[in-house]
Structure formats: structure tokens, C-alpha cells
Amino acid sequence: MARSAESVAAVIKAYDVRGVVGTQIDEEFVREVGASFARLVRDDSAATRVVIGHDMRESSPTLAGAFAEGVVAQGLDVVLIGLASTDQLYFASGILDAPGAMFTASHNPAEYNGIKLCWAGAKPVGQQTGLGTISTDVIEGVPAYDGAHGTITEQDVLEQYASFVRGLVDLSQMRPLKVAVDAGNGMGGHTVPATFGPLPIDLVPLYFELDGTFPNHEANPLDPANLVDLQRLVVESGADVGLAFDGDADRCFVVDERGGLVTPSAVTALVAARELGKEPGATIIHNLITSRVVPELVAELGGKPVRTRVGHSFIKQQMAETGAVFGGEHSAHYYFRDFWGADSGMLAALHVLAALAGHDGSLSDLMASYNRYEASGEINSTVSDAAERTEAVVDAFADRTRSVDRLDGVTVELPGHTWFNLRASNTEPLLRLNVEAPTRAEVDALVEEILAVVRA
């Protein structure tokens, strides 16, 4: 079935497939995507099977089944792992050495669903590595396959996944900890009990019921409003630490014992230090809007910091090219070489727990050394001409600028450990601003000055 280029482009994005169920995504559409993906796998690799997982959204099992039908119609076998977090699907792709498809819309609202695709070994699929071809196939209609159909089998990998991620972190010194976890009615409610079960953890669960309608709050911990319930629970329960997972549980946010947010940059720095302790001199990846504490600390510890653009495909590419042991992003995606270079919020959480267990004091005490600067967080502005507004800001700061680079948008270095980045959104008429400086007052003043130009 051929489809319009416009309708396909609205759903098959740069790095995944995502849209509203029933209007943009339906069974026939994902069946075509599955068939096209199978053709790619059959033509471009030695793989003979595709592993498929899905989240707790009501539409996910049906869509995953339709995708499987498209794959087997092209002669490849399918392994269904059922309910899974995205990093659990990456695990299955790794141990089975098979391409994978994860049905999830992550933190997006309930009416959405989507597909995250990977090659064998959890290698990412993007526009240049498969999605462009899939778009063309779906627009033109996927040719039928004249060979025998593949088969569909089921395999539960949850306990294997949980054991594997625990084995990547030294948990031998774990002491009893009270850990509050907000699963946001997402897949953390599936993977956390299995992973934490054997550990000396007093688990305080919040919203562990799998419910793709997200009745309590959006499963997007990047929005501070969605952390309020966890922050309150940590304080009221006397927990040592709080963890919040997004809808597909591939991202993890951390809250200290006082209910304060531990920034993803601080978590990146903590995990980087632990990985460098295991492999001195190793390479650590960080994106360009991660706090400068990360490259500073990595260099101080004798490691090699490598800066990259924002986005998982850039991080994963750099991980592969440099052999980096670890990479982190401001959005709480954490990437591990020993996890096929893929991201796992659960692995990052285990590192935080292990570090806290080996520390005599509280989590806030432990993290103090990883908080050297203040940051604005990402601030969006709607603009009619992002390029023109960006250049206006660059001009306004020309007399104070130490350096300017354009790796991703524009990053302006100012005196006194101060910098800002302006990036245009790929999908919306937005400019995204991030500012970092030594003090909150400096951050606030700089934000006000920059926004006055951006929004003029």
C-alpha cells in the first residue's frame, strides 16, 4: 500500500518512528515498516531474525504483532520478548546478535506510539542507516517476497537482563539502602523489581502499575513538574535516594535525600569517575550542553573527554569510533561500552546506588563535588527565523566572547567559566537556550540578557 510522502515524513523521524495511533500509525503502516526493515536486514546483514519488544501502552502489543507479521512475510524469523524497557530490548539485540524493534513512544502522551529500531548488537538505525530506505519503501509500497515465511517464537529475557546489568556494576559492598522509585506507570515498574530484587534495598515504589494512559503524571522526568511526587515521597519516607524513570525506562533521574534534583551532568561525572577507576585513561563522551564539570573532572582523573553534538546517534557513533567506556547527556541518557554502546538508565541507577553504598555520608554530600556550576536548564523560545536570531545574539556578545563554535547551533564561551549554547529545533520553530555560570545570579542575568535579544 503506497502512502504520501508527507504522511510518512510526519511519522518516520530522523532517529525513530513516532505518531498518533489511529491517525498516523496503524497496524497496516507498521506491517509495512516491519516488511521494509526485514528487507534491509536480509539484504545488508547476515542476521536471520528480528527481536521485538513493547511497552505497556494499550496499542503496543497489537502494533508489535503487526510489525512481526511484516517481518516474517519477508522470510525472517521473529523473537518476541513481550513487555520490555527499551534497554531490555537493546540487551536482547546484543545477546541474540539480532536486529531489534521496540514499540514505545517513551515519554510522549498516551495517544502516541512509535518504534525504536536497532541493528544487531543494539547499533542505532537512523536516516542514513536505514530509516531513509524504509521511508521510500513505505511511500512506494514494499515489494512482496516470494520465498518461505519466517517463524515467530517467544522468549522471556527479563531475568537475564536484570542479572546482566547487575553484573556490570561492582555491588559487592552494597549496604542496605532505602530507595524510592517513581516508575511513572511505565516500564520501570517491570524492570526495577527484577533488577533490585536480590539487592539489600528497601524499595519504596510509586506508580509501578503498568498503565499507558499515565493517570498520575506524564512519564517525562525531564519536566520538573513530574518529579514533585517523588521528591515528596523521598522526604516523607526517609529514603536515601529517589529514582525516576521515563515511560520506556531508558532514562533515569536522581533525587537526593533532601528531595533535591541531582543533575544528569552530576550523574555523568559520577559514573565517569567510577568507569575511569576501572579503566584509567579511558575516553568519556559528553554532549556540548553537559556541564563543564564533566570534561574538567575526566581530565583531572587522567581520562580523555570527547565532546559531541546533542542526540543519541552522535553519542553512539562517537562511542564506537573512540572506544569510549561511557557517555552521558543532559537529558539523562547514559551510554555504556559494555552494554553494546547503548543507553541504560538502569545501569546508571545501579552506579549511583553502588557509589552511595560505598560512601559514609548522604547522597547530597557525595554529589557536592560534582556540582561546580549553576545551569539554566533548557529554555525554549518561539522564533520566526532561528538563524537570524542566533546571529543577533552572537553579535550582541561579540565584545565579551572568548570563543565561538558551531558544532551544534552556536556555543559562546565567555570569561569566568561562563558559556551558553543556542540550538534551533529540528522539528519546531524554536531556539533552545542553555546557560552555565559559577553562580545562580550570573546565570539568571545572562538568561535575561540573551532572551531579550532572542525574543526582540
Buried (B, 14 or more C-beta within 10 A) or exposed (E): EEBEEEBBEBBBBEBBBBBBBEEBBBBEBBBBBBBBBBBBBBEEEEBEBBBBBBBBBEBBBBBBBBBBBBBBBBBBBBBBBBBBBBBBBBBBBBBBEBBBBBBBBBBBBBBBBBBBBBBBBBBBBBBEBBBEBBBBBBBEEBEEBEEEBBEBEEEEBBEBBBEBBBEBBBBEEBEEBBBBBBBBBBBBBBBBBBBBEEBEBBBBBBBBEBBBEBEBBBBBBBEEEBBEBBBBBBBEBEBBBBBBBBBBBBBBBBBBBEBBBBBBBBBBBBBBBBBBEEEEEBBBBBBBBBBBBBBBBBEEBEBBBBBBBBBBBBBBBBBBEBEBBBBBBBBBBBBBBBBBBBBBBBBBBBBBBBBBBBEEEBBBEBBEEBBBBBBBEBBEBEBEEBEEBBEEBBEBBEEEBEEEEEBBBBBBBBEEBBBBBBBBBEEEEBBBBBBBBEEEEBBBEBBEBBBEBBEE
